[in-house]
Amino acid sequence: MRGGFSTRIHLLCDLHGHPLHSILSPGQAHESSCLHELMKTCEVRGDDSEEFITPIFLAGDKGFLAKWIDEYLVETSIQPIIPSKSNEDQGARFVEFDKETYQRRNIVERLFGWLKECRRILTHFEKRARHFLGMLKWAFIQKYLKTMG
C-alpha cells in the first residue's frame, strides 16, 4: 500500500488518550472496512503477561453504523457506542445507544488533534505506507515519553 495525502489513519486508544494500535488504509476504502483488522491485530496485555485486556466500549461515528459491526462487537463482548443516523428508526437496532459514554469519544478526537501538530503526519509527507506508519509510531513514542516524564 502507498502512503500519501489520502491515506487514512485508524486508531485505538485507551480512556486517557494513549494510543494502543494503529493501521493505515487507502483513502478510497470505507473507514469501517478496517475495523476487523484493527481489532484482530491489537493485543493489549495486562499486568500478568498471559492476560489480554479487551475494551469494554468501542465508540465510533455514524460511518461505523452497520449491523455486522454491532454483531461483531457484541460477539467479542464489546459494547458498540455508535449513534443511529437521523433518517433511521432508533428502535431498529438491537444495541442500546449510550449518549453519556459517546461524549467520551472526544478523547480519540483530541488524539487526532494532537497528531495534527506533528508536521510530518499532518502533511502526509511520507509517500510509502511503512514510512508513514513509522512516523506515526514515532509520534506515539514521543507522546508516551512526555507522559512518563
N, C-alpha and C positions, 0 to 999 in steps of 0.2 A: 504494500500500500504506500502511496505517496503522501507526503505531508502537504503543506501549503495553506493557502488562505481559507479554503472551505473545510478543512479538517475539523471534525467535532471532537471535543473532549467529553468523556463520560466519567463522572466521579462518584465515588462512595466516600462519605466522611462520617465521623462519629458526632456525638451530640455537642462536642466542643469545637467543631470545625476543623479537626485534624484529618487530613486526607488519609484514607486507608488503601484505596486502589483506584487506578485509572486505566482506561483503554481509549484508543482512538478509533474513529470510523470516518469513512468518506463523507463529505458534505451532502451528497445526494441521498444517502441512506437515511431512513426514518430513525429518529432517536430511540424509539422503543425496540428496534431490531437488535440492539446490542445488550439489552438487559440480561438475557440469559447468560451470555458470555461473561459479562461483568460480575454477575453473582457467582458463576461457576468457578471463575479463576481467582476469586478473592477468598483467602483463608486468613482469618484473624485468630491468633492463638491467645488463650487466656494465660493466667498465672502458671497453671500446670501446662507443660509443653505438649501434653496429649490432648488437651481440651481445646475445642474450637468454639469461638464465640460467633453466634449468628445474630443479626439485627432483630429487634422486636417490631419496628416500624420501617417502612420504606415510603418516603414521600416523593411524589413526582407531580409535574404539572399535567394539564389536560391532554398533552400529547402522549402520555402514558396510559390513557384510558382505553383499555381493551379487555375483553372478557378473558382472554388467555393469560394476560398479565395478572389479573385478580386471582385466577385459578392457580397459576404458578406460585404466586407469593403465599397464598393460603396453604397450598400443599407443603411448602417449606416452613410453615409456622411463622410467617411474617405478615403483619397486618398492613395491607396497602392503604396509604393515605393519599388518594388521588381524587380530586373533585370531579363531579359529573359535568358534562357540557350543558350549557344553558338550554339547548334545544332538545335535551333528552329527558326521559322520565326518571325522576330521582329514585323511585321505588323499584325500578327495573333491575338494579344491581343487588347482588346478594351480600355485598360488603357495605358496612356502615361507614359513612364518612365522618371523621372526627376533625371538626374545624379548629379546635384548640391545638391539637397536635400538628395540624397542617401549617399553623402560623410559625412553627419552628423551622419550616423549610427555608427560611431566610438564612439559616446557618450555612447551607451549601451555596446560596446566592452570594453571601459575603465572602465565601472561599473563592468563588469565581471572580468577584470584585477584586480580591487581593491578587489573584493570578494576573489580572489585567494590569497590575502595577509592574509586573515582570515584563520588561520590554520585549524580550525575545519570544515570549509566549503570546503576548498581545498582538504583535505584528506577524506572527506565524513565519518568522524569519527562516526557520529550518525547513527545507524542502523535502527532506526524507523523513518518513514517519518515525523511524527508530531514533533519529537525532532529535526530532521534536519531542518524543516521549522521554528521551534522556534529559532534555532541558526541563521538562515538566517535573520529572523526578528530582532533579537538582533543586528546583524551586521548593519542592516538598521538604527536602532535606534542610534547606535554609529555614523554612517555617518551623520545623521541629527543633532545630538548634536555637532559634530565638525563644521558643517556649521553655526550653531547658535552662537557658541562661538567665 
